[in-house]
Amino acid sequence: MSSPASVSSSITVLAENIGGIDSTSVILTPGVNVLTGRNATNRTSFLQTIMAALGSRHPSLKGDADAGRVELTLDGQQYTRVLERRNGEVVFDGEPYLDDPELADLFAFQLESNEARRAVRNGDDLRELIMRPIDTDEIEAEIESLEAEKRDLDDRLEQLAQLETELPGLEEERTALDDEIESITDRITALETDLDEFELDIEASHARKDAIESAFADLQAARTELESIEYDLETERESYAELEAERDDLQAELAALDDEHDSPDRLEGRIQELRTRKRSLDTTVSELQSVIRFNEARLGDDGVDLALEEAADSEAETDGDITEQLLADDVVCWTCGSRVDRGRIESTLERLRSLRQHKLDERRDLQTQIDDLTTRRKELRERSQRRGELETRLSAIEDDLERRQQRIEDLEAERDEQRARIDDLESDAETFENAKYSDVIETHRELNRLELERETLEAKRDEVQTRIDEIEATLADKNDLEERRETIDAKLTECRTRVDRLEETAVDAFNEHMDSILSLLEYENLDRIWIDRREKTVREGRRTVTKTTFDLHIVRSTADGTSYEDTIDHLSESEREVTGLVFALAGYLVHDVYDVVPFMLLDSLEAIDSDRIAALVEYLEEYADCLVVALLREDAEALSDSYSYVREI
């Protein structure tokens, strides 16, 4: 299972002033390389040298040096890293193997200070570590886009639902109008039949009959014109009333919007201020982490190696003297050179860790505030845009109301003139009435009225039919919109659960690999280590949100074989170390780190005996092109003689 670009030739590492190393040149080979020797022989510092060349920012510069350098030659390619002390901090430069070393730092560089191992030892939530290499930003962007489209579809479907409720009433109105038109048509037919049955002396009264018909024709035309004017007038009044109602609604909405006193620009300034503070905290956290790791590494090497080097150069002192120095409670300070109680240094480190955690909490709080303000700023911008739309529409409505008011006044004047004209025409028609023609005149008058009424009803029926046709044409898109909404819902569900599936897959993979590694190590009192994924409700600012946490569980066995579940807090120091190592190694396998970087570095394996170390190295050899493991001599005894051994650095 080696990476696609496997290491095929020897590897040269040159280093100056890295960790506790003054200067060294070491040749490694593909496969397993064992750094073996006593304590304080710069094995950890050499691993830091390799980390630096590969791109990590965790290695430290030698305490008494202002600059350091690493050169790593791999398959004919040379990778360099330069470390310089500037204004009290170490600056990295050069061309390392990795542009982004985060994944390798988490799971390939397995030193004691490794973040994954430490997170387990400290009982931290493991979700962030496990999911950090998995990018979910693209999924969140897709969710936001789908939600916006779904809101638009919901609005359109709601409009269609309102139209659908309007349709039955319109159809009933059309049926009633058809029935009324049919009834009036029957009455008109009957009147026309009555007129045909009148027996008048056509020759004797031809001229008078023409005059009568002409008078009634003029009267009918005038009444038709009046009906048209009254219809236009009623339409204008209805439109005017609708515009007034719309204006009132818009003014009420605008008044509600005007109650808001915040401005997007003011919130933008606040957001930028918080982001500046967060960047400052990021820098502080990074600096604190560098200081902590540097001191942890130096403390792991028992401080400056001056005392041990003097002991090694002295022929009068024995190996036992060196061992006593290693076991002493005092270490040599790597800043001033004096001997300092180890407890004081560890206490200072603990305060630094506490300060870093405090800064991390403060940074999370700032991010929550930034998210809340960003949401609020978006809302205010939407309100401002809506306010502009309302003002534009109100201005248009006012202009339209003014035009329609003038039109109403003109139509009222025209209606009054037409009514006066009809009165005159009716007076003229009455002069033709006598006993002989009275029935004819009355029949013409009724016929004229019914024909006007039928025309009005037909016009209204046509309007209702047009509205029905419009609604039915609009509703024709409803099925497509509903299908699209169902598709959007399905995509949203898939997107929202994709992160869950990624988390579940990652947890399952971690549990599977941890089972394999723990089975390989064969610890009798550690039956199983696994991660349980669960959701919990937390407060973020003014919102209540559901978050996922990964809890680590351990199953142990008693002497009589009884199994029980335990927590990391109850494990011994060595058991914590083993659990942290198992978790970190599982991360190396789950995230295919061997495809990213050809090296794997192992250190601080004192909690594991020699035989288990040998089994672990043999297991990892299948994955890492170049596995470099730092061991004490006694811990390396069970390893294969075929491995490459480095005894001097």
BAKOLLUM-107475 format. One line per 10 residues: number of its first residue (from 1); for each residue y, z, x of C-alpha. Coordinates in steps of 0.25 Angstrom, whole numbers, padded with zeros to 4 digits. Example, Ala and Ser with C-alpha at 12.3 -4.5 7.8 and 13.67 -1.06 7.14 Angstrom:
2
1	-0018 0031 0049 | -0004 0029 0055
REM end
This chain:
649
1	0000 0000 0000 | 0010 -0003 0011 | 0023 -0009 0009 | 0025 -0024 0009 | 0032 -0024 0022 | 0023 -0015 0030 | 0026 -0010 0044 | 0018 -0019 0054 | 0023 -0014 0068 | 0027 -0002 0075
11	0040 0005 0072 | 0050 0010 0082 | 0059 0022 0079 | 0071 0025 0088 | 0080 0037 0084 | 0091 0045 0090 | 0097 0058 0085 | 0090 0058 0072 | 0086 0072 0067 | 0081 0080 0079
21	0078 0067 0087 | 0087 0064 0100 | 0080 0051 0102 | 0066 0045 0100 | 0059 0032 0099 | 0046 0032 0091 | 0036 0021 0087 | 0029 0021 0074 | 0017 0013 0069 | 0014 0007 0055
31	0005 0017 0048 | 0005 0032 0050 | 0014 0038 0061 | 0012 0053 0064 | 0023 0061 0070 | 0016 0073 0075 | 0020 0085 0084 | 0026 0099 0083 | 0037 0103 0075 | 0052 0100 0079
41	0047 0087 0086 | 0057 0078 0078 | 0046 0072 0069 | 0055 0074 0056 | 0067 0069 0064 | 0059 0056 0067 | 0056 0054 0053 | 0070 0055 0050 | 0073 0045 0060 | 0063 0035 0053
51	0070 0039 0039 | 0084 0035 0045 | 0079 0022 0050 | 0073 0019 0036 | 0086 0022 0029 | 0086 0037 0026 | 0099 0045 0026 | 0092 0058 0028 | 0089 0059 0043 | 0098 0068 0051
61	0106 0065 0063 | 0103 0074 0075 | 0112 0086 0075 | 0118 0084 0088 | 0120 0069 0087 | 0132 0061 0081 | 0123 0048 0079 | 0108 0044 0078 | 0101 0032 0077 | 0087 0027 0072
71	0080 0013 0075 | 0068 0009 0068 | 0060 -0004 0071 | 0051 -0008 0060 | 0043 -0022 0060 | 0054 -0028 0070 | 0066 -0023 0061 | 0075 -0012 0067 | 0081 -0002 0057 | 0092 0007 0062
81	0100 0020 0057 | 0112 0026 0064 | 0116 0041 0060 | 0130 0045 0064 | 0137 0059 0061 | 0151 0056 0055 | 0160 0067 0050 | 0149 0077 0049 | 0139 0068 0042 | 0128 0058 0046
91	0131 0043 0043 | 0119 0033 0043 | 0120 0019 0047 | 0112 0007 0052 | 0101 -0002 0046 | 0089 0006 0041 | 0076 0001 0034 | 0080 0005 0020 | 0094 0003 0013 | 0090 0013 0002
101	0081 0025 0008 | 0081 0033 -0005 | 0067 0030 -0009 | 0062 0032 0006 | 0069 0045 0007 | 0063 0050 -0006 | 0048 0046 -0003 | 0046 0040 0010 | 0053 0050 0020 | 0044 0062 0017
111	0051 0073 0026 | 0052 0087 0022 | 0067 0084 0017 | 0062 0073 0008 | 0069 0074 -0006 | 0056 0071 -0014 | 0048 0082 -0007 | 0060 0092 -0008 | 0062 0089 -0023 | 0048 0094 -0025
121	0049 0106 -0017 | 0062 0110 -0024 | 0056 0107 -0038 | 0067 0097 -0041 | 0065 0087 -0053 | 0058 0075 -0047 | 0063 0064 -0057 | 0075 0060 -0049 | 0067 0058 -0036 | 0055 0050 -0043
131	0065 0041 -0051 | 0075 0039 -0040 | 0069 0026 -0034 | 0068 0020 -0048 | 0080 0013 -0053 | 0083 0015 -0068 | 0098 0010 -0069 | 0094 -0004 -0074 | 0086 0002 -0085 | 0098 0011 -0089
141	0107 -0001 -0089 | 0097 -0009 -0098 | 0096 0003 -0108 | 0111 0003 -0109 | 0112 -0012 -0112 | 0101 -0011 -0122 | 0107 0001 -0129 | 0120 -0007 -0130 | 0113 -0019 -0136 | 0106 -0010 -0146
151	0119 -0004 -0151 | 0124 -0018 -0154 | 0111 -0022 -0161 | 0112 -0009 -0169 | 0126 -0012 -0173 | 0123 -0026 -0178 | 0110 -0021 -0185 | 0119 -0011 -0192 | 0128 -0021 -0197 | 0117 -0030 -0202
161	0111 -0018 -0209 | 0124 -0016 -0217 | 0125 -0031 -0220 | 0110 -0030 -0225 | 0114 -0019 -0235 | 0126 -0028 -0240 | 0117 -0039 -0243 | 0110 -0034 -0256 | 0123 -0031 -0263 | 0128 -0045 -0259
171	0116 -0051 -0265 | 0117 -0043 -0278 | 0132 -0047 -0279 | 0128 -0062 -0277 | 0118 -0061 -0288 | 0128 -0055 -0298 | 0138 -0065 -0295 | 0128 -0076 -0297 | 0124 -0070 -0310 | 0139 -0069 -0314
181	0142 -0083 -0310 | 0130 -0088 -0318 | 0135 -0081 -0330 | 0149 -0086 -0329 | 0144 -0100 -0327 | 0136 -0099 -0340 | 0149 -0095 -0348 | 0156 -0106 -0342 | 0145 -0116 -0346 | 0146 -0110 -0360
191	0161 -0112 -0361 | 0161 -0126 -0356 | 0151 -0129 -0367 | 0160 -0123 -0377 | 0171 -0132 -0372 | 0163 -0144 -0374 | 0160 -0141 -0388 | 0174 -0140 -0393 | 0177 -0152 -0402 | 0192 -0156 -0399
201	0199 -0169 -0403 | 0199 -0175 -0389 | 0208 -0187 -0392 | 0218 -0179 -0401 | 0219 -0167 -0391 | 0216 -0174 -0378 | 0230 -0172 -0372 | 0230 -0158 -0376 | 0216 -0155 -0371 | 0220 -0161 -0357
211	0232 -0152 -0357 | 0224 -0140 -0361 | 0213 -0143 -0350 | 0224 -0145 -0340 | 0231 -0132 -0343 | 0218 -0125 -0342 | 0214 -0132 -0329 | 0227 -0127 -0323 | 0225 -0113 -0328 | 0210 -0113 -0322
221	0216 -0118 -0308 | 0226 -0107 -0309 | 0216 -0096 -0312 | 0207 -0102 -0301 | 0218 -0101 -0291 | 0221 -0086 -0296 | 0207 -0082 -0294 | 0207 -0088 -0280 | 0220 -0080 -0276 | 0215 -0067 -0282
231	0202 -0069 -0274 | 0210 -0071 -0261 | 0218 -0059 -0264 | 0206 -0050 -0267 | 0200 -0055 -0254 | 0213 -0052 -0246 | 0214 -0038 -0252 | 0199 -0035 -0248 | 0201 -0040 -0234 | 0214 -0032 -0233
241	0207 -0019 -0238 | 0195 -0022 -0228 | 0205 -0023 -0217 | 0212 -0010 -0221 | 0199 -0003 -0221 | 0195 -0009 -0207 | 0209 -0005 -0202 | 0207 0010 -0207 | 0193 0011 -0200 | 0198 0005 -0187
251	0211 0014 -0187 | 0201 0026 -0189 | 0192 0022 -0178 | 0204 0019 -0169 | 0210 0033 -0172 | 0196 0039 -0168 | 0197 0032 -0155 | 0211 0036 -0152 | 0206 0051 -0153 | 0200 0049 -0139
261	0209 0053 -0128 | 0200 0051 -0115 | 0202 0038 -0108 | 0192 0029 -0100 | 0201 0029 -0088 | 0202 0044 -0087 | 0187 0045 -0088 | 0185 0035 -0077 | 0194 0043 -0068 | 0185 0055 -0071
271	0172 0047 -0069 | 0177 0042 -0055 | 0181 0056 -0051 | 0167 0061 -0055 | 0161 0050 -0048 | 0169 0053 -0035 | 0164 0067 -0036 | 0150 0063 -0038 | 0151 0054 -0026 | 0156 0065 -0018
281	0144 0074 -0023 | 0135 0063 -0019 | 0140 0063 -0005 | 0139 0078 -0004 | 0125 0078 -0009 | 0121 0068 0001 | 0128 0075 0012 | 0121 0088 0008 | 0107 0081 0007 | 0109 0076 0021
291	0113 0090 0026 | 0101 0096 0019 | 0091 0086 0024 | 0096 0086 0038 | 0095 0102 0039 | 0082 0102 0032 | 0077 0092 0043 | 0083 0100 0054 | 0077 0113 0048 | 0063 0106 0047
301	0064 0103 0062 | 0069 0117 0065 | 0083 0114 0069 | 0087 0108 0082 | 0076 0106 0091 | 0083 0112 0104 | 0074 0125 0104 | 0061 0117 0103 | 0065 0107 0113 | 0069 0118 0123
311	0055 0124 0120 | 0048 0111 0122 | 0055 0109 0136 | 0052 0123 0141 | 0039 0124 0148 | 0039 0139 0147 | 0038 0139 0131 | 0025 0135 0124 | 0022 0128 0111 | 0021 0142 0105
321	0035 0144 0108 | 0039 0132 0101 | 0031 0135 0089 | 0038 0149 0088 | 0051 0142 0088 | 0047 0133 0077 | 0043 0145 0068 | 0056 0153 0071 | 0065 0156 0060 | 0077 0151 0067
331	0081 0136 0070 | 0091 0130 0079 | 0103 0125 0071 | 0105 0110 0072 | 0120 0111 0071 | 0124 0122 0080 | 0111 0124 0089 | 0110 0139 0086 | 0097 0146 0080 | 0099 0148 0065
341	0090 0155 0055 | 0082 0145 0047 | 0084 0152 0034 | 0099 0151 0036 | 0098 0136 0037 | 0088 0135 0026 | 0098 0143 0017 | 0109 0134 0021 | 0100 0122 0017 | 0097 0128 0004
351	0112 0130 0001 | 0114 0115 0004 | 0103 0111 -0005 | 0109 0120 -0016 | 0123 0113 -0014 | 0117 0099 -0014 | 0110 0102 -0027 | 0123 0108 -0033 | 0130 0095 -0029 | 0119 0087 -0035
361	0120 0094 -0048 | 0135 0092 -0048 | 0133 0077 -0045 | 0124 0077 -0058 | 0135 0084 -0066 | 0145 0074 -0061 | 0136 0062 -0065 | 0134 0068 -0079 | 0149 0069 -0080 | 0151 0054 -0075
371	0141 0049 -0085 | 0148 0056 -0097 | 0162 0052 -0093 | 0156 0037 -0091 | 0151 0037 -0105 | 0164 0043 -0110 | 0172 0033 -0103 | 0163 0022 -0109 | 0165 0028 -0123 | 0181 0028 -0121
381	0181 0014 -0116 | 0173 0009 -0128 | 0183 0017 -0137 | 0195 0011 -0130 | 0189 -0003 -0132 | 0186 0000 -0147 | 0200 0005 -0149 | 0206 -0008 -0144 | 0197 -0015 -0153 | 0201 -0007 -0165
391	0216 -0009 -0162 | 0214 -0024 -0161 | 0207 -0024 -0174 | 0217 -0015 -0181 | 0228 -0025 -0176 | 0221 -0037 -0182 | 0218 -0029 -0195 | 0233 -0026 -0196 | 0237 -0040 -0194 | 0226 -0045 -0204
401	0231 -0035 -0215 | 0245 -0039 -0214 | 0240 -0054 -0216 | 0231 -0050 -0228 | 0242 -0042 -0234 | 0252 -0054 -0234 | 0240 -0063 -0239 | 0238 -0053 -0251 | 0252 -0053 -0255 | 0253 -0068 -0255
411	0240 -0069 -0263 | 0246 -0058 -0273 | 0258 -0067 -0275 | 0250 -0079 -0276 | 0241 -0072 -0287 | 0253 -0068 -0295 | 0259 -0082 -0295 | 0245 -0088 -0299 | 0244 -0078 -0311 | 0258 -0082 -0316
421	0253 -0097 -0315 | 0241 -0094 -0323 | 0249 -0086 -0334 | 0258 -0099 -0335 | 0245 -0108 -0336 | 0239 -0099 -0346 | 0252 -0099 -0355 | 0252 -0115 -0354 | 0237 -0115 -0358 | 0240 -0106 -0370
431	0249 -0117 -0376 | 0237 -0126 -0378 | 0230 -0115 -0386 | 0229 -0118 -0401 | 0218 -0116 -0411 | 0211 -0129 -0407 | 0211 -0127 -0393 | 0210 -0112 -0392 | 0195 -0111 -0390 | 0196 -0122 -0379
441	0207 -0115 -0372 | 0200 -0102 -0372 | 0187 -0108 -0367 | 0194 -0115 -0356 | 0200 -0102 -0352 | 0187 -0094 -0352 | 0180 -0106 -0344 | 0191 -0106 -0334 | 0190 -0091 -0332 | 0175 -0091 -0330
451	0176 -0103 -0320 | 0186 -0095 -0312 | 0177 -0083 -0313 | 0165 -0091 -0308 | 0172 -0096 -0297 | 0176 -0082 -0292 | 0161 -0077 -0294 | 0156 -0089 -0286 | 0166 -0087 -0275 | 0162 -0072 -0274
461	0147 -0076 -0275 | 0149 -0086 -0263 | 0155 -0075 -0255 | 0144 -0065 -0258 | 0134 -0076 -0254 | 0141 -0079 -0241 | 0141 -0064 -0237 | 0126 -0064 -0240 | 0124 -0076 -0232 | 0131 -0070 -0220
471	0124 -0057 -0221 | 0110 -0064 -0222 | 0114 -0072 -0210 | 0118 -0060 -0202 | 0105 -0052 -0206 | 0097 -0064 -0201 | 0100 -0058 -0187 | 0095 -0044 -0191 | 0080 -0046 -0187 | 0084 -0052 -0173
481	0094 -0040 -0171 | 0083 -0030 -0175 | 0073 -0036 -0166 | 0083 -0036 -0154 | 0086 -0021 -0157 | 0071 -0018 -0157 | 0070 -0025 -0144 | 0082 -0017 -0138 | 0075 -0004 -0143 | 0063 -0008 -0136
491	0070 -0011 -0123 | 0078 0002 -0124 | 0065 0010 -0126 | 0059 0003 -0115 | 0071 0005 -0106 | 0072 0020 -0109 | 0058 0022 -0107 | 0057 0014 -0094 | 0063 0025 -0086 | 0053 0034 -0093
501	0042 0025 -0089 | 0048 0024 -0075 | 0048 0039 -0074 | 0034 0040 -0080 | 0029 0030 -0070 | 0035 0037 -0058 | 0030 0050 -0062 | 0016 0045 -0065 | 0016 0038 -0051 | 0021 0051 -0044
511	0010 0059 -0051 | -0001 0049 -0047 | 0003 0048 -0032 | 0005 0063 -0032 | -0009 0065 -0037 | -0014 0055 -0026 | -0007 0062 -0015 | -0010 0076 -0020 | -0025 0072 -0021 | -0025 0067 -0007
521	-0019 0080 -0002 | -0030 0088 -0010 | -0022 0101 -0012 | -0031 0111 -0019 | -0020 0119 -0025 | -0012 0107 -0030 | -0019 0100 -0040 | -0009 0090 -0045 | 0006 0087 -0044 | 0013 0079 -0054
531	0026 0076 -0061 | 0029 0078 -0075 | 0040 0069 -0082 | 0047 0076 -0093 | 0061 0075 -0101 | 0071 0085 -0103 | 0084 0086 -0111 | 0097 0089 -0102 | 0112 0089 -0104 | 0120 0079 -0097
541	0135 0082 -0100 | 0136 0081 -0115 | 0123 0073 -0117 | 0109 0078 -0118 | 0099 0069 -0111 | 0085 0068 -0108 | 0080 0068 -0094 | 0067 0067 -0087 | 0062 0076 -0076 | 0050 0076 -0067
551	0043 0089 -0066 | 0033 0092 -0054 | 0020 0099 -0058 | 0009 0105 -0049 | -0005 0109 -0053 | -0012 0119 -0045 | -0025 0125 -0044 | -0029 0140 -0042 | -0041 0144 -0033 | -0050 0145 -0045
561	-0046 0130 -0049 | -0037 0133 -0060 | -0026 0123 -0061 | -0011 0126 -0065 | 0002 0119 -0065 | 0013 0124 -0056 | 0027 0121 -0051 | 0033 0117 -0038 | 0040 0131 -0037 | 0027 0138 -0036
571	0021 0130 -0025 | 0021 0134 -0011 | 0030 0128 0000 | 0018 0119 0005 | 0014 0115 -0009 | 0028 0111 -0012 | 0029 0103 0000 | 0016 0096 -0003 | 0020 0093 -0018 | 0034 0088 -0013
581	0026 0079 -0003 | 0017 0074 -0014 | 0028 0070 -0023 | 0036 0063 -0012 | 0024 0055 -0007 | 0021 0051 -0022 | 0035 0046 -0023 | 0033 0037 -0010 | 0021 0031 -0017 | 0027 0030 -0031
591	0040 0023 -0027 | 0032 0014 -0017 | 0041 0019 -0006 | 0032 0012 0005 | 0037 -0002 -0001 | 0052 0003 0003 | 0050 0009 0017 | 0038 0008 0026 | 0039 0022 0031 | 0034 0035 0026
601	0038 0048 0033 | 0031 0061 0031 | 0035 0075 0036 | 0034 0090 0033 | 0019 0089 0029 | 0016 0103 0034 | 0012 0108 0020 | 0000 0098 0021 | -0012 0100 0030 | -0016 0090 0040
611	-0028 0084 0032 | -0019 0082 0020 | -0008 0075 0029 | -0018 0066 0034 | -0023 0062 0020 | -0008 0060 0016 | -0005 0051 0028 | -0017 0043 0025 | -0013 0041 0011 | 0001 0037 0014
621	-0003 0028 0025 | -0007 0018 0015 | 0008 0017 0009 | 0017 0019 0021 | 0018 0008 0032 | 0023 0019 0041 | 0020 0033 0038 | 0026 0043 0048 | 0022 0057 0046 | 0027 0070 0054
631	0016 0080 0057 | 0013 0092 0065 | 0002 0090 0075 | -0008 0098 0067 | -0004 0091 0054 | -0007 0078 0061 | -0021 0081 0065 | -0028 0076 0053 | -0021 0062 0054 | -0028 0050 0058
641	-0027 0046 0073 | -0024 0032 0069 | -0010 0036 0065 | 0002 0034 0075 | 0006 0048 0081 | 0020 0051 0086 | 0020 0063 0094 | 0034 0062 0101 | 0047 0059 0094
REM end
